Amino acid sequence: MSEVHAITSAGRSHTAQLHDRSRNYLIMMGIRVAAFVAAFLTDGWVRWACVAAAVVLPLIAVIFANSGAERRSVPTSYIDDRALPSEPTPTEADPR
């Protein structure tokens, strides 16, 4: 029996995924640069929050950039019900 694939189960192209991951990484690194600048321009707890953000953001950015393709829960094939055997009739049932 041939397998029928649904177009909704097809993932996005590798180029599109790479573009989105690169864009998200660059946005996070831009936020990191802003956090470094804010750490030099502020005082008190805000400075330390900016330093903490600047230290943690690269880890988060790399994890998201390397996450790869998203997983979908859409089935990859559909079974044709007509190809399945029907339920046995009472005369075909086991005589025991």
Secondary structure, DSSP 8 states (H G I E B T S, - for coil): ---EE-GGG----HHHHHHHHHHHHHHHHHHHHHHHHHHHH--THHHHHHHHHHHHHHHHHHHHHT--S----S-SEE--GGGS-----TTTS---
